[in-house]
Amino acid sequence: MNRILIVEDDEAISNLIRLNLAKAGYACQQAMDGESAADLMGIRPGKPDV
């Protein structure tokens, strides 16, 4: 099953997106901001490569 990370600060919109994607067969995770999304993806803040 394909997974999608939804990053949206409006909870109602995020839930609507998740609901529609789940109906289409996607597994979804939700994050309310970029920092939470980075944590879910295992990305740690640090010095950029470029």
C-alpha positions in Angstrom: 0.0 0.0 0.0 1.3 3.5 -0.9 1.8 5.9 1.9 1.2 9.6 1.9 2.2 12.2 4.5 -0.3 15.0 4.7 1.1 18.3 6.0 -1.7 20.8 6.7 -2.2 23.1 9.7 -6.0 23.2 9.3 -7.2 20.0 11.0 -10.6 19.9 9.2 -8.9 20.1 5.8 -6.2 17.6 6.8 -9.0 15.1 7.9 -10.9 15.7 4.7 -7.8 15.0 2.6 -7.0 11.9 4.7 -10.5 10.5 4.3 -10.5 10.9 0.6 -7.0 9.4 0.2 -7.9 6.5 2.5 -11.0 5.8 0.3 -8.7 5.7 -2.7 -6.6 3.0 -1.0 -3.7 5.1 0.5 -2.3 4.8 4.0 -2.0 8.3 5.4 -0.1 10.0 8.2 -0.8 13.6 9.2 1.4 16.4 10.5 0.3 19.8 11.5 3.5 21.6 10.6 6.9 21.2 8.9 8.7 20.3 12.1 6.3 17.5 12.8 6.5 16.2 9.2 10.3 16.2 9.5 10.1 14.2 12.7 7.8 11.6 11.0 10.1 11.3 8.1 13.2 11.0 10.3 14.7 14.2 9.0 16.8 16.1 11.6 17.6 19.8 11.4 21.2 20.5 10.6 23.6 22.2 8.3 22.4 22.1 4.6 24.5 20.2 2.1 24.2 22.9 -0.4 
